[in-house]
Amino acid sequence: MDFDVKQPEEQSSLFGFDAAQNLLLDLWNRGTLAGAWLFCGPKGIGKATLAYRLARFVLAQPDDDGGLFGAPEPPKTLDVPESDPVFGSIAQRTNPGLKVVEFALKDDEVKDRQALIDAGKPLDPEVEKKRRRYDEIRVTDIRDAENFLHLTAGANGWRVMIIDAADDMNVNAENALLKSLEEPPAKTLIILISHVPGKLLPTIRSRCRKLLLKPLPDEMLTNILKSKINGLGDDELVALTRLARGSLGRALSLIDADGVKLFRRMLALFADFPLYSVARLYDLVEKTLKDKDALKLAQTLLLQWLTNVCVCGGKGENDAEIFAGEIALRERVQRHIPVLRLMELIDEIRRGFADIDLDQKQVFVNAFSKLQRGAK
């Protein structure tokens, strides 16, 4: 299957957010673009892509002093061509006007990486992906970013800071950010990306202009997948669209991980629920869920499906089928586990998946045992 997953900073196109882009462009042209923004919405729908798109646009604008020939025409789009040096420098994260705040590398990883750079050795992209990082954005990360905001600006005087994701800041980091939001330097743009804005301090939310971004409609997502990816069968396309829930990023991740096949294999375990084949479960875990990413995807898909079983049971009607026979599996679970009890079990399973001190393969196996014990 032929497709290329680009990172948000590398994307030249963005689907489904025309109204948001037009709003940002209009505010820029009127000189009223807010200095701090909170881009909200489900994970994977394109918030980061929009953030980098806006950052590129701002940093690529000519200086506003008018120059010899007067002020330039107002821009008509946020597009910056890939041939523009700003596009390349942001894609490579080397633009001096952009600061991205995310999970920082562990200290020993920083030293190892710097040693390779000092020795003139190339950085292996696969090694870079696997480097260990902190699991939260710390106050030191925010203070480093604040120092950046007060450095000499780039070619057009602008500095842009993107925090991805703001939900990952600890409380000390959030408090440290408040000062920058209260008194931002001139020609500064701060963009917070949030999947769950309710987790942020109210004072953070109140100091940012909120832009709510919604998932793509199923029809639009289906058409995008058809246009971008060769070799998708109709059944897989339907399953991808419904599992992705309006997120192009999630759909591409599912394709990359053969997620539809994994989902089918996992749900096959519910064919005789509350009975299930322990041998088939262990075969799935040991052969298909060997690496951490595949296991995490399976956990996410299981929780997503069980939650949908619960929601459909609560409202007394089923959503569209993900694949042939999937509704029958939902109804089988609904017959054996009352909705309120299923909600409790989902919460227990979610807590187990979130506990980094536990053997997650065993936690996944135990999830099926919990469901079996919860059946009537």
ABEGO torsion letter per residue (X at the ends): XBBBBBBAAABABBBGAAAAAAAAAAAAAAGABBABBBBBEBBGAGAAAAAAAAAAAAAABBBAAGEAAEBBBBBABABBBAABAAAAAAAAGABAABBBBBBBBBAAAAAAAAAAAAAGBBBBAAAAAABBBBABBBAAAAAAAAAAAABBBBAAGBBBBBBOBAAABBAAAAAAAAAAAABBBBGBBBBBBBABAAABBAAAAAABBBBBBBBBBAAAAAAAAAAABBGBBAAAAAAAAAAAGGBAAAAAAAAAAGAAAAAAAAAAAAAAOABBBAAAAAAAAAAAAABAAAAAAAAAAAAAAAAAAAAAAAAGBBBBBABBGAAAAAAAAAAABBAAAAAAAAAAAAAAAABAABBAAAAAAAAAAAAAAABX
